[in-house]
């Protein structure tokens, strides 16, 4: 009998990353000014480690489609939202800063509606989403937990992980606290369908949410 080794799944490449170490907070702030707001790269800083990420197609597809899924859920469930996008979340007191793929105020939207957020006085976003398809040297859950972000989603191109903040640390949970009607399988199904037809995927998902809300 001929033994056939299993074929490993193809390596997904979603980002190009460059990492610098022994960077000061002042260096990081200076680089933010040099790069400016109109750039494709995103900067993440964690106590001396600076990671510069350039998203590629696989990354941006997942980012955009997960944002669309979130917006459908918010609208159909009658919730409020303030979208922060990749707004820089800087905490000099923590020596940490990040530009997440997507960030949202949902539960706390009324506290920040109609004005610019100031993290010195305002709560952090209620939900942060990161797409990390290629390896990152920065512990994203620890970073966002230190900022007090109540819910963190992380998607690596294959698996969606949900983290809920409890006692200043994240616990991985199976269901989103913000969207408890959403099983993980539905997000995977939505992304797979969107690969073929984004419009049909959106229509089908919206109809599914409406049916779920009717039954509840």
C-alpha positions, 0 to 999 in steps of 0.5 A, spaced: 500 500 500 502 506 498 502 511 503 500 518 501 502 524 506 496 529 507 496 535 503 497 541 507 492 547 506 495 553 502 498 558 506 494 564 506 498 571 505 494 577 507 499 582 510 506 584 509 509 586 516 515 589 518 517 589 525 522 594 529 524 593 536 526 598 542 522 604 539 520 609 544 513 612 545 516 619 542 519 615 536 512 612 535 508 618 535 513 622 530 512 616 525 505 617 526 506 624 524 511 622 518 506 617 515 500 622 516 493 619 515 493 618 508 496 611 507 495 604 506 500 601 512 497 601 519 501 602 525 501 598 532 505 599 538 506 595 544 511 597 549 517 598 545 515 593 539 512 597 533 509 593 527 507 596 520 502 592 516 500 593 509 494 589 508 493 585 501 487 583 498 485 577 502 486 581 508 481 587 505 476 582 503 475 579 510 475 586 513 470 589 508 465 583 509 466 583 516 464 590 517 458 589 512 456 583 516 456 587 523 452 593 519 447 589 517 446 586 524 446 593 527 441 595 522 436 589 523 437 589 530 435 596 531 442 598 535 446 604 534 453 605 531 459 609 531 464 607 526 471 608 528 474 604 522 482 604 523 482 611 528 488 611 532 487 608 539 493 611 543 494 610 550 501 613 552 499 611 560 499 604 557 505 605 552 501 602 547 497 604 541 493 601 535 490 602 528 485 596 528 482 594 522 475 596 525 472 599 531 465 601 533 461 604 539 455 600 539 452 599 547 456 606 548 454 610 542 450 615 545 456 617 549 460 619 543 455 620 538 456 627 534 463 628 536 470 626 536 472 621 541 477 622 546 480 616 549 482 620 555 475 621 558 471 617 553 470 609 554 474 605 549 470 602 543 465 597 544 468 592 539 474 591 535 476 587 529 482 585 527 484 581 521 491 577 522 492 572 516 499 572 517 503 572 523 504 578 528 509 579 533 504 583 537 499 580 542 493 583 540 488 580 545 493 583 551 493 590 547 486 591 547 484 588 554 489 593 557 485 598 553 479 596 556 475 594 550 469 589 552 469 585 546 475 583 541 474 579 534 480 576 531 480 573 524 486 569 521 483 567 514 480 561 517 478 561 524 474 567 527 475 568 535 471 572 540 474 575 546 470 578 552 473 582 557 472 579 564 476 582 570 481 586 565 483 579 561 480 576 555 476 570 555 475 566 549 467 565 548 463 561 543 458 567 542 459 574 541 456 578 547 454 584 542 450 579 537 448 573 541 444 571 535 450 570 530 453 563 530 460 562 528 458 558 522 454 563 519 460 568 519 464 563 515 458 561 510 457 569 509 464 570 507 464 563 503 458 566 499 461 573 498 467 570 495 462 568 489 457 573 489 457 579 495 450 582 493 447 575 494 451 573 500 448 580 503 441 579 501 441 572 504 444 574 510 439 580 511 434 575 510 436 570 515 437 575 520 430 578 519 427 571 520 431 570 526 429 576 529 421 574 528 422 567 531 425 571 537 
